[in-house]
Amino acid sequence: MARMRMNQAIAAAIADEMRANPDVVVFGEDVAVAEGPFKTSAGLLAEFGPLRVRDTPIAEMGFMGAAVGAAATGLRPVTEIMFVEFLGVALDQLVTEAAKFNYLSGGTVTVPMVMRASVGAGLGFGCQHSQVMESWMVGSPGLKIVMVSGPHNAYGLTRAAIRDDNPVAVLEPRALYATRGEVTVGVEGIIPLGRAARPASGDDITLVCGGSTVRTCLAASGDADGWTADVIDLQTLQPWDAETVLNSVRRTGRLATVEECPYSGGWGADIVSTVVAEAFGDLQAPPIRLTAPDVHVPFGKELEQRYLPSAEYVATQVGELLATGEAPAHWWERDGALV
Amino acid sequence: MSSEVLARREAVRSDRRARYERMVEIRALEDKVRGLFAEGLVHGTTHTCQGQEAVAVGVAAALRPSDAVCCTYRGHGHAMALGLTPLQVCGEIMGRTVGSIGGVGGSMHLCDMSVGLLPTFAIVGAGVPVAAGAALTAQVRGTDDVAVALFGDGAANIGAFHEGINLAAIWNLPAVFICENNQYGEYSPIATTTPIANIADRAGGYGIPGEVVDGQDADLVFAAVESAAARARSGDGPSLLEMKTYRYAGHSRSDTAPYRPEGEFEEWYQRDPINSFGARLVAEGLLTEGDIDEIAVSTAARVDAAVEECAAAAAPGVASMFENVLV
């Protein structure tokens, strides 16, 4: 075990994989000399040199394509998209090339690349640098999607992503880079993709979360008065761990997904539809989704915090659900909310 | 299959007569394919390369099977020049299990890694940065392989072209970027989309060599690619080659190319890459007029047989839809 910040855990994970496998290379904007704008590649250039650790031009389409070509021919590139919004100009390479190469080669070509990206609101970066954008990738077969929620699983999931033979998108909440925590390092710290974690257990409701909302759920359930929650950190969003979620809901009888993304098209809708179809008879209340509203991420500090689903909001919604047995209104739909 | 593919590749690499025969084979299959679509025997669309055969065989002859090739959806000719059989190509076009990826891809999606052909690209320009990445693998691993991107004139105006070549240039990657300028980007003549006469001139913007090549001459294509590949293998970085060629057919199955000025096709056909290369080999004494006739007849028969075999082959079953999605 080692105590480290989340950005340090990510750099440690990459370094450990680079030591284990000479095919692992790292490139992205300012990841080498500057060690990454969020310091997620600290020490890599010094230890592994400029052949394996490279700065790129500000040209995501180009270097994401290079990652596809490098991965298809034998390397294991780890690329960094500084802000996930920049993936917009490179999306073709991830979802239309990388994710389809195994299929379009009759299974003869694998694309073991990792696309790391910082995601999410909370740092006052404005609406073009504060989104989560899982919805750009969910529903793209052939692509795995990981959401890290702290130093421990950032280390373990990043190592697993680099070892995976599929293209993997690893989404890192920007607001958590400086968060400290205990990390299990070494191969025993590797966390398999496709499996959820249960950072808290309880009996009254299942809170399904990922990325930044894990802390939100833990804070809400930790302070809860009169109820306890099974908190399920999905860790991998695609493919997600339906078995763990269903087993939990069958026991608690209630489900809330807690998502940083806007309500419409959010990943929680998939969770809810599967739970309703598979565990309908076990439900004691309608499943609910706690998300951001369908708006742009506001800039001002108070508005930005209002935008994000908070621990208080989770507690309020869950409390109402438990008290009434009915789905409470979203905060932005309530009388007086927009004054 | 793989040994036959490699043998076909080796033939093109070592024997100019085989290059001639391969061009005839490509033309024969492409003509046949257009016919199959016209008769409604094949589902979907197709993009054929009649008129551009010299580029295909010249490139394949100059590269090694271990070199990586990123090719476009107008790729039947390149695939066959690289060594894929008419059965593999036609099987894929017709969606049969004998196709190069088992019939799940269709006309735009060929692949055979035994001769370096990565999954062909149906997105314009997408293969350019991917070739840079394949060249990165060679550089990091210290091999002397090169990576080649083949793309059309239309791709020279998409961002991936700029980003991919720029990256290859600053990293001094062993890549050769080959533009097949067939005069039309889909339905639009090049002059309406591109403000310069020679795409090769753009090489100067990346500080790399650029060269205009007569893409109707298989010998000149071969020489230019071999030279650019040798430069890349020796660590001197990427090049941009522009092959001036001509697309005899329309953009895709449904396009009859009514936009083409009168007389343009006839003018290009006077320099048909197959006729002129055949005449040269006859003049050099490598082939006789009789050989030319025999090659035409025997190749047509071989291609017809391959098409018949494809037509009789099985289509992939439902299970194939669920295969090779995740590793």
Interface residues (C-beta under 8 A of the other chain):
Chain A: D23 V25 L51 R52 R54 T56 P57 A59 M61 G62 F63 M64 G65 A66 A67 V68 G69 A70 A71 A72 T73 G74 L75 P77 V89 D92 Q93 T96 E97 K100 F101 N102 Y103 L104 S105 G106 G107 T108 V109 T110 P141 G142 K144 D164 D165 N166 P239
Chain B: A68 C70 S100 I101 G102 V104 G105 H109 C111 M113 L118 P119 F121 I123 A126 V128 P129 V130 A131 A132 G133 A134 A135 L136 T137 A138 Q139 V140 R141 A147 G159 A160 H162 E163 G164 N166 L167 I170 W171 E323 N324 V325 L326 V327
